[in-house]
Amino acid sequence: MKRRHFLKDNLMLSGALSLGIPSVFAHHTNKKDHMFDSPPTFNLKYAPHLGMFKESAGEDPIDQLNFMADMGFTAFEDNNMKQRPVELQKKMAGTMEKRGISMGVFVAHEISWAKPNLTNGDKALREKFLKEIEESIAVAKRVNAKWMTVVPGHVDLRLRKGYQTAHVVESLKRASALLEPHGLTMVLEPLNFRNHPGLFLTDSPQAYEICKAVDSPSCKILFDIYHQQIQEGNLIPNIDAAWEEIAYFQVGDNPGRNEPTTGEINYLNVFKHIHSKGYQGIVGMEHGNSKKGKAGEKAVIDAYKTSDSF
């Protein structure tokens, strides 16, 4: 599942609620509706996406949030939150607050998948990016988010990498100056070359270097374990090397980009390791379900129970 598809997948879910149509699916309070009589208690804050449990919870975003909480999840992330109607954002925020769910990342700006924007130093494109960051500050406050995702876009094939890095760092310094007064953090996500060929930011050492250059608490790394398994492997040593600049994790197994236990990554060891290092942030479940229907949704929950059993 490509990120650009992930950004589109769930926008349709907001329609009914934003129009004020009452929820068809009531908050799950009857045990017979639950997948587990006793929901799991996780060591880490795993964050599902909308659509991940829609067969069990229904299409309504509020019902899906309630279902997540009923299943023991204490966090949620939504790449498309910024595009959702304001009233829906408020309703989702209220539900999360009521159910003890922490809001994870949303995408802060329009990602330039096919042409340079931050890498080429174009002042107009930089101002556009900064305006989008300002807009995202309002969204973050509305939904009680602390983090937002930033992807610096496509490489500029006409510029040496050092110049591109300098341009990106300058844009991120200016964005950090906007975010710092609000206690918000943009997390830079390196994306792998296979799913996203041509993007500037691909490696965790590169992201580490940029964050050190920006030198701000508002500019940190989103370490997506799926992407970095493909891009560089050596996961635990690379996590350790970049640790002081990592503020957020996302996951998906490889191959397939589905839930843990369906591929080659030993998520039990990885989760145990970051937990042992004192990580108290969110682990975004940015992946698909390996199986369809309610059985596939139960398989996702089972996978996290297994991978969190330390």
Beta strands, then each sheet from edge to edge (+ up, - down):
strand 1: 45-47
strand 2: 75-76
strand 3: 102-103
strand 4: 147-150
strand 5: 185-188
strand 6: 219-224
strand 7: 246-250
strand 8: 282-284
sheet 1: 1+ 8+ 7+ 6+ 5+ 4+
sheet 2: 2+ 3+
end
